Amino acid sequence: MQRINASIGFDRKLWREDIEGSKAHAAMLAAQDIISADDAAAIRGGLEAIEAEIADGRFVFKTELEDIHMNVEARLAELIGPAAGRLHTARSRNDQVATDFKLWVRNALVRLDNDLKALQGALLNQAERHASTIMPGFTHLQLAQPVTFGHHLLAYVEMLGRDRSRVADALKRSDDCPLGAAALAGSPYPIDRRNTAAALGFARPSANSIDAVSDRDFALDYLATGAILAVHLSRFAEELVLWSSDQFAFVRLSDGFTTGSSIMPQKRNPDAAELVRAKTGRIIGDLNTLLIALKGLPLAYSKDMQEDKEPVFDAEETLALALAAMTCMVADMKVNTDSMRRATDRGYVTATDLADWLVRTLGMPFREAHHVSGSLVKQAETRGVQLYDLSLDEFRAVHAAIDERVFAVLTVEASVASRTSEGGTSPARVREAVAAATTRFL
Ligand code: ARG
């Protein structure tokens, strides 16, 4: 029973929040004359001593005391005697654990936001440096149209911005303090729930005592936010793996984030990026674990809910590590601008620019222009040359009205420079977007 029942092996991580919650509770009990000022002072002193013991690694956690709440309370009794028994007046472990865990998750959300911001900062640095670095843009992983590398990186800045807005939403939604709900029905003592809510940094006490001890939405919000973020990181990690391969050679990851092979001396494996890609599975698993643990639980508290913590702790450690690794990889990566540029010399990436020119200069309907451009691509393909290598006669053989002005739109430089629509890839727009994102996010 002890082995299946105890949570101290993992919930010791809540020690700071548990002590913070108890201090606020004891102060409120004294302010409401539910316990004496002397007892409250003794409780506070004892809790501070325990805080120091745990911080210094001197505290002895005991499995037979089941969880962090009873470990702290038992030690308090050793330190201050019978007054310790008054701390649990008008409180239950049900509202206590909900409060501790919510406080912990709120702190974790703040840390997550900081980590996301750091990664955005690293991406913005590289985006600014590479606002006019040309690379092929892809759809279906086929060469599509030229874009700038800065523009591509800014796509991730936006994704992370949405992740941060989910973090902010989660924080807003977790602003109700469960403390004072007691076991589930509320308390017969004249407690002041607004006092403890404010002391712990919450906006208000939770409105319904049954909901307060049953609710783990704040943990689900954390994990759902983390799962979406992890999917973003894995898409980026996958691009780093592709880009750092010899076939692409778009970036060179620093030695610190690659490993050699025990047999092939030339290898530079992008292990850190691959691990970020794989750890996504863990985080999605953490979300599933908690969704499934909560599914079908009757109100109010059931012991199943003790299983809420490990997935959140695991996700938090994993996300912190993955974000730190990505931030350093982005900051350190060397961009191979020549091979990015060279990669645009394949695949007729300006075929759309040619069609657009036919529309704008000759007034051709886009569908027909698409067809004409396609015929010219076929011709270039047959000869094994680029569109701009075709002669004016060859252009005219396909459509008589084409003139020499067409050559001006066939280079990748002209193509990206022309994409000046809002949110587009032209270097001028990208520089603007970097400045705007810096104001919005940093
Ligand atoms: N260790 C428990 C948990 O983490 C604390 C709450 C216990 N409450 C109870 N009624 N047994 O959920």
Residues whose N, C-alpha, C, O or C-beta is under 5 A from the ligand:
A	BS01	LIG	S7 D67 R93 N94 V97 M305 Q306
